[in-house]
Amino acid sequence: MLADQIAYVAVASADPALTCRVYEEHFGLPRSTLPASGGDIAVYSLGRSALAVVPLGHALIDGEARPGVHHIALAVDDLDAAAARAGLGVTRAEGLAGRRALALDRAATAGVRVRLTERIALAPHRGGPLERIDHLGIASTDVAEDERIFSGRFGFAVESRQTDMEVSMAVESFTSDKYGVVYHTRAPEPVGGLRVAFITVGDCELEFLANFDPNQGAHIEHGRSGTTRQDQGAITRFVASRGRGLHHVAVKVGDIDALLARMAGAGLPMIDVKGRPGSRRARIGFPHPRATGGILMHLVERDA
């Protein structure tokens, strides 16, 4: 196995002060301020991992000018040995707190920005409404290829595989004054779908999502809570505009309704104000990315 945990997830924020305020006031996360080339970075411990809030244009995210989830940094004890074990091209990367870091060749990791870093000491995460990072959503076009890389090459375990489908069912009725009413149900017609694979890294998963049928297009209804068809559309559009790569951060919460209501009550823009059914027997909900500096945050409540 390439690493036993994710050291941190770097999120590129269009408004770092807003992102930090949400992480502190609503998520209850402990903050560490770590030095980095180009300016100090706020890092928030969460479970065994952390979220690093990085201003747009910062050296840690290679000058990225668009908000979103930028890269995963895997914690290793021997950086050079881990790079050799990965068996891929590496380049020197910016590190946090004086730690050395290497970036894996993105072309060889299915578009996912992955870095290896020497371990970083952070204030531990204890309590609060969030428990850990549940998963990191990754927009893909081929989950089988993702599995070959992250499970086959890097040695991370496959947690589960699934197919999400939304179907349309038409029902016809024939009403007669002599023969009564007859109902006829047509065969279900798929209108949206995703192929999904979850791969465990440390105490969270990587969730790879690929369009089930590219011929179904990229349907999105802005301002409405998501459906499988909308999720398919979001992944399709992301790949078309940015290519394969990190799409969202999902955090595991103890009481999703309470947290969504508290955020909505504070005036933050929301997609959901109450949890709704999601995959893996979970209830899910989303603040609007405007609430977190342009980063898509996914709240998840589930038993596992």
C-alpha positions in Angstrom: 0.0 0.0 0.0 1.4 3.4 -1.0 0.3 5.2 2.1 -1.8 4.6 5.3 -3.6 7.9 5.4 -4.3 11.2 3.6 -2.2 13.9 5.2 -4.5 16.7 3.9 -6.8 17.6 1.0 -6.0 21.0 -0.5 -9.0 23.1 -1.4 -8.6 26.2 -3.5 -10.8 28.9 -2.2 -12.0 32.1 -3.9 -12.7 33.5 -0.4 -10.4 31.9 2.2 -11.8 34.0 5.0 -15.3 32.7 4.3 -14.2 29.1 3.9 -12.3 29.3 7.2 -15.3 30.8 9.0 -17.6 28.0 7.9 -15.0 25.4 8.9 -14.6 26.9 12.3 -18.0 28.2 13.2 -20.3 25.6 11.6 -18.0 22.6 11.3 -16.2 23.1 14.6 -12.8 22.1 13.2 -9.5 22.9 15.0 -7.2 25.2 13.0 -3.5 25.0 12.6 -1.6 27.7 10.7 1.3 26.2 8.7 4.1 28.1 6.8 4.4 27.6 3.1 6.1 29.3 0.2 3.8 32.1 -0.8 2.2 32.6 2.5 0.8 30.7 5.6 -2.0 28.2 5.1 -4.9 27.4 7.4 -5.2 23.7 7.9 -8.2 22.0 9.7 -7.8 18.5 11.2 -10.7 16.2 10.4 -10.6 12.6 11.5 -7.2 11.3 10.6 -6.8 13.7 7.8 -7.2 17.5 7.3 -8.5 20.2 4.9 -6.0 22.9 3.8 -7.6 26.1 2.7 -5.5 27.7 0.0 -6.0 31.1 -1.7 -6.3 31.1 -5.4 -3.0 31.6 -7.1 -0.9 30.3 -4.2 2.2 28.2 -4.9 0.9 25.2 -2.9 -1.8 24.7 -5.6 0.6 25.6 -8.5 -1.1 29.0 -9.0 -4.5 27.5 -9.7 -7.0 30.3 -10.6 -10.3 28.4 -10.2 -11.8 27.3 -6.9 -12.4 23.6 -6.1 -10.6 20.6 -4.7 -7.0 20.7 -5.9 -5.0 17.8 -4.7 -4.7 14.9 -2.2 -1.5 14.7 -0.2 -0.6 11.2 1.0 1.4 10.9 4.3 4.5 8.8 4.0 7.5 8.1 6.3 10.1 7.7 3.5 9.4 10.0 0.6 11.9 8.7 -1.8 10.9 5.0 -1.1 7.2 5.8 -1.6 8.0 7.6 -4.9 9.9 4.5 -6.1 7.1 2.2 -4.9 4.5 4.3 -6.9 6.5 3.5 -10.0 5.4 6.7 -11.8 7.1 10.0 -12.8 7.3 12.5 -10.0 8.2 16.2 -9.8 9.2 18.3 -6.8 6.1 20.1 -5.3 5.5 22.8 -2.7 5.2 21.4 0.8 3.6 22.5 4.1 5.5 23.3 7.3 8.9 22.7 5.7 8.0 19.1 4.7 9.3 17.8 1.4 6.6 16.8 -1.2 6.5 15.2 -4.6 3.7 15.3 -7.2 2.8 12.2 -9.1 2.4 12.4 -12.8 -1.3 13.4 -13.2 -1.5 11.7 -16.6 -0.7 8.4 -14.9 -3.3 8.9 -12.0 -6.4 9.3 -14.2 -6.4 13.0 -13.8 -6.3 13.0 -10.0 -3.7 15.3 -8.5 -1.8 13.2 -6.0 1.2 14.2 -3.9 3.4 12.4 -1.5 4.4 14.3 1.6 6.4 13.8 4.7 4.1 13.6 7.8 2.8 16.8 9.3 2.0 17.3 13.0 -1.5 18.9 13.5 -3.8 19.7 16.4 -6.0 16.6 16.7 -9.6 16.7 15.7 -11.9 16.0 18.7 -15.7 16.1 18.7 -18.0 18.6 17.0 -20.7 18.1 14.3 -18.2 16.5 11.8 -16.6 13.1 12.3 -14.2 12.7 9.4 -13.9 13.0 5.7 -16.4 10.5 4.3 -15.1 10.5 0.7 -13.6 12.6 -2.0 -15.7 12.7 -5.2 -13.7 12.3 -8.4 -15.1 13.0 -11.8 -14.1 10.2 -14.1 -14.8 8.5 -17.5 -13.6 5.0 -16.7 -13.9 3.6 -13.1 -12.3 0.3 -14.2 -9.2 2.3 -15.1 -9.3 4.2 -11.8 -9.5 0.9 -9.9 -6.5 -0.5 -11.8 -4.4 2.5 -10.7 -5.5 3.2 -7.2 -6.2 -0.4 -6.1 -4.1 -2.5 -8.4 -1.0 -0.3 -8.6 -1.2 1.7 -5.3 -2.6 -1.2 -3.2 -5.7 0.6 -1.7 -8.7 -1.6 -1.0 -11.9 -1.5 -3.0 -14.7 -0.6 -0.5 -17.6 -1.1 -2.9 -18.9 -0.7 -6.4 -22.3 0.5 -7.5 -24.4 1.7 -10.4 -26.7 4.7 -9.8 -29.7 4.8 -12.2 -32.7 7.1 -12.7 -35.5 5.7 -14.8 -38.7 7.1 -16.2 -41.8 4.9 -16.2 -44.9 5.6 -18.2 -48.3 4.3 -17.2 -51.2 4.3 -19.7 -54.8 3.9 -18.7 -57.8 2.8 -20.9 -61.1 3.7 -19.4 -64.3 2.3 -20.8 -68.0 2.7 -19.7 -68.4 -1.0 -20.4 -65.1 -2.7 -19.6 -63.8 -0.4 -16.8 -60.2 0.8 -16.4 -57.2 -1.1 -17.6 -53.7 0.1 -16.7 -50.6 -0.7 -18.8 -47.0 0.0 -17.7 -44.4 0.5 -20.3 -40.8 -0.7 -19.8 -38.7 1.6 -17.7 -36.5 4.1 -19.7 -33.1 5.1 -18.2 -32.7 8.9 -18.2 -29.5 9.2 -16.2 -26.9 7.1 -14.5 -23.4 6.8 -13.1 -20.9 4.0 -12.6 -19.3 4.4 -9.2 -16.3 2.8 -7.3 -15.3 3.5 -3.8 -11.6 2.9 -2.8 -10.5 3.2 0.8 -7.5 5.5 1.7 -6.9 5.8 5.4 -10.2 6.7 7.1 -12.1 7.8 4.0 -12.8 6.7 0.5 -12.1 8.0 -3.0 -15.4 8.0 -4.9 -14.9 7.7 -8.7 -17.9 8.7 -10.7 -18.3 8.1 -14.5 -21.2 8.9 -16.8 -23.1 5.6 -17.4 -24.2 6.6 -20.9 -22.6 9.7 -22.6 -25.5 9.8 -25.1 -27.7 11.0 -22.3 -26.0 14.4 -22.3 -25.5 16.7 -19.3 -28.8 17.7 -17.8 -28.7 20.1 -14.9 -31.5 22.1 -13.3 -29.9 24.9 -11.4 -31.4 25.8 -8.0 -32.9 22.4 -7.4 -31.8 19.6 -5.2 -29.9 16.9 -7.1 -31.1 13.7 -8.7 -29.1 10.9 -10.3 -29.7 12.6 -13.7 -28.4 15.9 -12.3 -25.4 14.2 -10.7 -24.6 12.6 -14.1 -24.9 16.0 -15.7 -22.6 17.6 -13.2 -19.9 15.0 -13.6 -20.2 15.2 -17.4 -19.8 19.0 -17.5 -16.9 18.9 -15.0 -15.0 16.4 -17.2 -15.8 18.5 -20.3 -14.5 21.7 -18.8 -11.7 20.6 -16.5 -10.9 17.0 -17.4 -10.9 14.0 -15.0 -10.1 14.9 -11.4 -11.2 15.9 -7.9 -14.8 17.2 -7.8 -16.0 17.5 -4.2 -15.3 16.8 -0.5 -17.9 14.8 1.4 -17.8 15.0 5.2 -19.5 12.6 7.6 -21.8 14.3 10.1 -23.7 13.1 13.1 -26.9 15.1 12.5 -27.3 16.4 9.0 -30.7 18.1 9.5 -29.3 20.1 12.4 -26.2 21.2 10.6 -28.0 22.1 7.3 -30.6 24.1 9.3 -27.9 25.9 11.3 -26.1 26.9 8.1 -29.3 28.0 6.4 -30.3 30.0 9.6 -27.0 31.8 9.4 -27.9 33.1 5.9 -25.5 30.9 4.0 -26.7 30.0 0.4 -27.9 26.3 0.4 -28.8 23.7 -2.1 -30.4 21.5 0.6 -31.9 22.6 3.9 -32.8 19.0 5.0 -31.1 15.7 4.4 -32.3 13.5 1.5 -31.6 9.9 0.4 -28.2 9.2 -1.0 -26.0 6.2 -1.9 -24.6 3.6 0.7 -27.8 4.0 2.8 -26.9 7.6 3.6 -28.8 10.9 4.0 -27.0 13.7 2.2 -27.2 17.4 1.6 -25.2 20.3 0.1 -24.5 23.9 1.0 -24.2 25.9 -2.2 -20.5 26.3 -3.3 -20.9 30.1 -2.7 -21.2 29.3 1.0 -17.7 27.8 1.1 -15.6 29.9 -1.3 -16.5 28.0 -4.5 -15.8 24.5 -3.0 -18.4 21.9 -3.4 -19.0 20.3 0.1 -21.1 17.3 0.5 -22.6 16.4 3.9 -23.2 12.8 4.6 -25.0 11.1 7.5 -24.8 7.3 7.7 -24.1 4.5 10.2 -20.9 3.0 8.7 
